[in-house]
């Protein structure tokens, strides 16, 4: 057989394995487990910690949803103003005065010391303020996340029913612009492929991940796992948190959200590119061999099907065209559930190879930035390469 046919066969084999052997990652039915409401006097106390840096644009749509939580137990919100330059802290106080609801405390820890990412330094400050209230649970949620009124109630009920130390929901990201429609559902699809949600919830597996926009964490577990000190330099902090808890024997869960939404817009490709490239190479542990393997894998799995289909038709090779077309069909079918979850038109499904090619370029760009010494950059801060971060003495 020709090289084109062998490539098509390898790609189809990869897709058949992904379809059946990767934890059914493509299914979107892993949703918040049901939980029974406890007795009215038995709701645990919760402190909601919101790290926020220059979030004045999104706070009016997110913070009121937290303040308006219909939670029967004791709950309050701690917003940590992470050295913002746009009046984030004062706006939060004004929104609390205007909307009322749960009590709000606004803190400011100042610039992070060496060895800490800004977000985790803010989370550390927020957890420190929360400990004075001795809550049983901490809800770590980003400043761009809007919650339905019963979100906290449902999270706590599910966590207690399943005895979860970490219960996290992947917030539904915004999909309004053309680039958001092309890139955002694929982002969640690729994440689920790396971290199949069904495996995360099993104690017997090592697979661990969380979604930083909505993480309910048992306070006792946080203290035992030294969160966030143990992961202070992690750029992908949500996955690092889940790994730290699961390594310590904790029970974790991650699924897709139905009533938790991100309000942050990514209208341009540049915005989405920055979101992905800032941490893509960190996901590969800054390992050039993993980078090469990832690029080759993306090419074989996502690019080879349409390429071998077209090449087979051009060369008159029915075997290559048929095998490549079948691989593309399987790929397209696995993407359909995610598009339905995001309420997007299904004609986007065959375009997944194009989107995967964009992610390939973003990953390479992330590595180039790393080796140019730029590190991971976000919200005006650049984090150094891991080998330049001083360890805690």
HUCORNOR-V151724 format. One record per residue. N is the residue number from 0. RES is the residue in one letter. PHI is phi in whole degrees, -180 to 180 (* if undefined). PSI is psi in radians with two decimals (NA if undefined). OMEGA is omega in whole degrees, 0 to 359 (* if undefined). Layout:
BEGIN
N_RES_PHI_PSI_OMEGA, N_RES_PHI_PSI_OMEGA
END
This chain:
BEGIN
0_X_*_2.69_181, 1_X_-77_2.91_179, 2_X_-62_-0.60_180, 3_X_-64_-0.76_180, 4_X_-66_-0.78_179, 5_X_-59_-0.71_179, 6_X_-64_-0.76_179, 7_X_-63_-0.72_179, 8_X_-64_-0.76_179, 9_X_-63_-0.71_179, 10_X_-66_-0.76_178, 11_X_-63_-0.72_178, 12_X_-61_-0.71_178, 13_X_-62_-0.70_181, 14_X_-72_-0.60_177, 15_X_-66_-0.64_176, 16_X_-68_-0.76_178, 17_X_-62_-0.65_181, 18_X_-63_-0.70_189, 19_X_-113_-0.38_190, 20_X_-115_0.08_182, 21_X_-115_0.86_173, 22_X_65_0.42_183, 23_X_48_0.82_186, 24_X_-58_-0.46_187, 25_X_-78_-0.22_179, 26_X_-78_2.58_184, 27_X_-117_0.49_183, 28_X_-99_0.16_175, 29_X_-85_1.65_183, 30_X_-119_3.04_185, 31_X_-55_2.17_180, 32_X_-64_2.58_178, 33_X_-68_2.60_177, 34_X_-145_2.44_180, 35_X_-83_2.40_176, 36_X_-64_2.27_177, 37_X_-72_3.11_177, 38_X_-59_2.64_183, 39_X_-52_-0.56_183, 40_X_-94_0.12_187, 41_X_-114_0.27_178, 42_X_-77_2.24_181, 43_X_-71_2.72_177, 44_X_-77_2.54_184, 45_X_-135_2.44_172, 46_X_-120_2.19_180, 47_X_-94_2.10_182, 48_X_-108_2.15_184, 49_X_-123_1.76_172, 50_X_-74_2.32_186, 51_X_-143_2.16_175, 52_X_-128_2.00_180, 53_X_53_1.00_184, 54_X_-114_0.38_182, 55_X_-60_-0.50_183, 56_X_-70_-0.52_185, 57_X_-108_-0.32_183, 58_X_-56_-0.70_181, 59_X_-60_-0.37_180, 60_X_-99_-0.26_184, 61_X_-110_-0.87_186, 62_X_-61_-0.74_178, 63_X_-58_-0.52_179, 64_X_-69_-0.54_176, 65_X_-75_-0.75_180, 66_X_-64_-0.46_184, 67_X_-93_0.26_181, 68_X_-62_2.29_178, 69_X_-89_1.39_184, 70_X_-117_2.17_186, 71_X_-71_-0.43_181, 72_X_-91_-2.96_179, 73_X_-81_2.22_181, 74_X_-148_2.55_175, 75_X_-150_2.89_185, 76_X_-115_2.31_173, 77_X_-116_1.96_176, 78_X_-101_2.22_182, 79_X_-105_1.94_179, 80_X_-80_1.84_186, 81_X_-87_1.28_176, 82_X_52_0.80_180, 83_X_-71_2.69_177, 84_X_-113_0.08_184, 85_X_-115_0.29_178, 86_X_77_0.48_181, 87_X_-57_-0.81_183, 88_X_-63_-0.80_181, 89_X_-67_-0.66_177, 90_X_-63_-0.69_178, 91_X_-61_-0.76_178, 92_X_-62_-0.70_180, 93_X_-66_-0.72_178, 94_X_-64_-0.66_178, 95_X_-67_-0.71_178, 96_X_-64_-0.64_184, 97_X_-77_-0.70_188, 98_X_-100_-0.39_183, 99_X_68_-2.69_179, 100_X_96_-2.49_182, 101_X_-62_2.60_177, 102_X_-62_2.51_180, 103_X_-122_2.32_171, 104_X_-118_2.33_178, 105_X_-113_2.14_178, 106_X_-119_2.90_178, 107_X_-147_1.98_184, 108_X_-88_-0.12_186, 109_X_81_-3.08_182, 110_X_-67_2.50_182, 111_X_-71_2.58_175, 112_X_-75_2.96_178, 113_X_-58_2.42_179, 114_X_95_-0.07_180, 115_X_-118_2.43_166, 116_X_-79_2.68_184, 117_X_-61_-0.73_182, 118_X_-64_-0.78_182, 119_X_-70_-0.53_174, 120_X_-65_-0.70_177, 121_X_-67_-0.71_178, 122_X_-63_-0.70_179, 123_X_-60_-0.76_179, 124_X_-64_-0.74_180, 125_X_-64_-0.73_178, 126_X_-66_-0.63_177, 127_X_-61_-0.74_177, 128_X_-66_-0.65_181, 129_X_-67_-0.60_185, 130_X_-62_-0.45_177, 131_X_-65_-0.39_178, 132_X_-93_-0.12_180, 133_X_52_0.97_178, 134_X_-76_2.72_175, 135_X_-83_-0.50_180, 136_X_-132_2.64_173, 137_X_-119_2.29_172, 138_X_-106_1.92_177, 139_X_-93_2.02_183, 140_X_-139_2.48_182, 141_X_-76_2.80_184, 142_X_-71_-0.21_180, 143_X_-101_0.20_185, 144_X_-103_2.18_176, 145_X_-102_2.35_183, 146_X_-113_2.44_171, 147_X_-64_2.73_185, 148_X_-56_-0.51_182, 149_X_-99_0.22_185, 150_X_-61_-0.88_183, 151_X_-64_-0.75_179, 152_X_-58_-0.81_183, 153_X_-69_-0.66_178, 154_X_-62_-0.85_182, 155_X_-66_-0.75_180, 156_X_-61_-0.73_180, 157_X_-69_-0.70_180, 158_X_-64_-0.72_180, 159_X_-71_-0.67_181, 160_X_-66_-0.66_181, 161_X_-95_0.00_182, 162_X_53_0.85_180, 163_X_-91_2.37_173, 164_X_-81_-0.59_175, 165_X_-132_2.21_175, 166_X_-128_2.08_188, 167_X_-129_2.54_176, 168_X_-121_2.35_174, 169_X_-78_1.84_182, 170_X_-59_2.55_177, 171_X_-75_2.00_183, 172_X_-78_2.78_182, 173_X_-70_2.37_176, 174_X_-136_1.52_180, 175_X_-124_-0.77_179, 176_X_-78_2.90_179, 177_X_-60_-0.78_183, 178_X_-69_-0.61_176, 179_X_-63_-0.69_180, 180_X_-65_-0.64_181, 181_X_-77_-0.67_193, 182_X_-102_-0.66_190, 183_X_-68_-0.89_178, 184_X_-59_-0.61_178, 185_X_-66_-0.59_178, 186_X_-58_-0.82_180, 187_X_-70_-0.65_177, 188_X_-60_-0.83_179, 189_X_-66_-0.66_179, 190_X_-61_-0.78_180, 191_X_-67_-0.51_177, 192_X_-68_-0.68_177, 193_X_-71_-0.69_184, 194_X_-128_1.39_181, 195_X_-56_2.18_187, 196_X_-60_-0.63_181, 197_X_-63_-0.61_181, 198_X_-75_-0.55_182, 199_X_-61_-0.69_184, 200_X_-78_-0.07_180, 201_X_-94_2.27_179, 202_X_-65_-0.45_187, 203_X_-80_-0.15_182, 204_X_-107_2.81_178, 205_X_-93_-0.13_182, 206_X_-63_2.19_183, 207_X_-143_2.33_176, 208_X_-165_2.80_174, 209_X_-144_2.96_177, 210_X_-116_1.99_191, 211_X_-59_-0.32_181, 212_X_-72_-0.34_183, 213_X_-156_1.67_181, 214_X_-129_1.96_173, 215_X_-92_2.11_188, 216_X_-126_2.25_176, 217_X_-66_2.23_185, 218_X_-60_-0.68_179, 219_X_-63_-0.68_178, 220_X_-66_-0.72_179, 221_X_-59_-0.72_180, 222_X_-70_-0.69_181, 223_X_-68_-0.65_182, 224_X_-89_0.06_180, 225_X_55_0.88_176, 226_X_-93_2.23_8, 227_X_-101_0.08_185, 228_X_-56_-0.66_184, 229_X_-69_-0.29_182, 230_X_-124_0.48_192, 231_X_-58_-0.49_182, 232_X_-103_0.18_183, 233_X_-76_2.21_174, 234_X_-78_-0.70_175, 235_X_-94_1.32_192, 236_X_-70_-0.54_183, 237_X_-68_-0.75_177, 238_X_-66_-0.71_179, 239_X_-62_-0.70_179, 240_X_-62_-0.84_181, 241_X_-62_-0.70_179, 242_X_-65_-0.74_181, 243_X_-62_-0.71_181, 244_X_-70_-0.75_183, 245_X_-70_-0.62_176, 246_X_-61_-0.56_179, 247_X_-84_0.15_178, 248_X_93_0.13_181, 249_X_-76_2.74_179, 250_X_-101_2.13_185, 251_X_-124_2.81_180, 252_X_-149_2.50_175, 253_X_-142_2.36_177, 254_X_-152_3.11_180, 255_X_-82_2.48_182, 256_X_-88_2.64_174, 257_X_-113_-0.45_186, 258_X_-133_0.45_176, 259_X_-130_2.10_189, 260_X_-131_2.49_172, 261_X_-86_2.36_179, 262_X_-105_0.10_181, 263_X_-77_2.22_179, 264_X_-86_2.54_171, 265_X_-129_1.23_190, 266_X_-70_-0.47_185, 267_X_-112_2.74_175, 268_X_-60_-0.63_180, 269_X_-58_-0.71_181, 270_X_-65_-0.77_179, 271_X_-69_-0.64_179, 272_X_-60_-0.80_180, 273_X_-63_-0.69_181, 274_X_-61_-0.73_183, 275_X_-81_-0.82_188, 276_X_-70_-0.38_182, 277_X_-65_-0.44_184, 278_X_-130_0.00_185, 279_X_-61_-0.77_182, 280_X_-74_-0.51_174, 281_X_-63_-0.62_177, 282_X_-60_-0.53_179, 283_X_-92_0.26_177, 284_X_57_0.50_178, 285_X_53_0.67_183, 286_X_-107_2.02_182, 287_X_-63_-0.52_178, 288_X_-69_-0.70_176, 289_X_-65_-0.63_177, 290_X_-62_-0.84_180, 291_X_-61_-0.73_179, 292_X_-65_-0.66_179, 293_X_-67_-0.77_179, 294_X_-62_-0.79_179, 295_X_-64_-0.70_180, 296_X_-66_-0.77_178, 297_X_-61_-0.71_180, 298_X_-64_-0.79_182, 299_X_-68_-0.76_188, 300_X_-80_-0.75_188, 301_X_-104_-0.58_184, 302_X_-92_-0.57_184, 303_X_-62_-0.70_182, 304_X_-56_-0.95_179, 305_X_-68_-0.59_180, 306_X_-66_-0.79_181, 307_X_-70_-0.54_176, 308_X_-63_-0.88_181, 309_X_-66_-0.76_180, 310_X_-64_-0.67_179, 311_X_-65_-0.72_178, 312_X_-65_-0.71_181, 313_X_-67_-0.61_183, 314_X_-92_-0.03_182, 315_X_73_0.42_180, 316_X_-98_1.78_181, 317_X_-64_-0.63_181, 318_X_-63_-0.79_180, 319_X_-66_-0.77_182, 320_X_-65_-0.76_181, 321_X_-67_-0.79_182, 322_X_-68_-0.77_177, 323_X_-63_-0.71_179, 324_X_-65_-0.67_179, 325_X_-67_-0.70_178, 326_X_-62_-0.73_179, 327_X_-65_-0.66_179, 328_X_-65_-0.77_178, 329_X_-62_-0.78_178, 330_X_-57_-0.84_181, 331_X_-61_-0.75_181, 332_X_-63_-0.65_181, 333_X_-71_-0.36_181, 334_X_-86_-0.34_184, 335_X_-59_-0.80_180, 336_X_-58_-0.65_179, 337_X_-68_-0.67_177, 338_X_-65_-0.66_177, 339_X_-66_-0.70_177, 340_X_-59_-0.67_180, 341_X_-89_0.09_178, 342_X_56_0.79_181, 343_X_-109_2.69_180, 344_X_-65_2.48_186, 345_X_-73_-0.22_177, 346_X_-67_-0.20_176, 347_X_-74_-0.35_185, 348_X_-60_-0.79_180, 349_X_-67_-0.20_180, 350_X_-85_0.06_181, 351_X_-57_-0.66_177, 352_X_-58_-0.67_177, 353_X_-64_-0.78_179, 354_X_-64_-0.69_178, 355_X_-63_-0.64_177, 356_X_-64_-0.67_175, 357_X_-62_-0.75_179, 358_X_-66_-0.62_176, 359_X_-60_-0.81_179, 360_X_-65_-0.68_178, 361_X_-63_-0.69_180, 362_X_-66_-0.77_178, 363_X_-63_-0.72_178, 364_X_-62_-0.67_178, 365_X_-61_-0.72_179, 366_X_-68_-0.71_179, 367_X_-61_-0.76_179, 368_X_-63_-0.67_179, 369_X_-61_-0.84_184, 370_X_-77_-0.24_171, 371_X_-85_0.03_176, 372_X_83_0.22_182, 373_X_-82_-0.45_183, 374_X_68_-2.92_179, 375_X_-86_2.24_182, 376_X_-116_2.38_178, 377_X_-162_2.30_177, 378_X_51_0.84_174, 379_X_81_0.03_178, 380_X_-116_2.52_174, 381_X_-119_2.16_182, 382_X_-95_2.36_184, 383_X_-70_2.90_175, 384_X_-61_2.58_184, 385_X_-57_-0.55_182, 386_X_-76_-0.08_176, 387_X_-105_0.00_181, 388_X_-84_2.17_179, 389_X_-69_2.44_177, 390_X_-80_2.70_178, 391_X_-70_2.30_180, 392_X_-81_NA_*
END
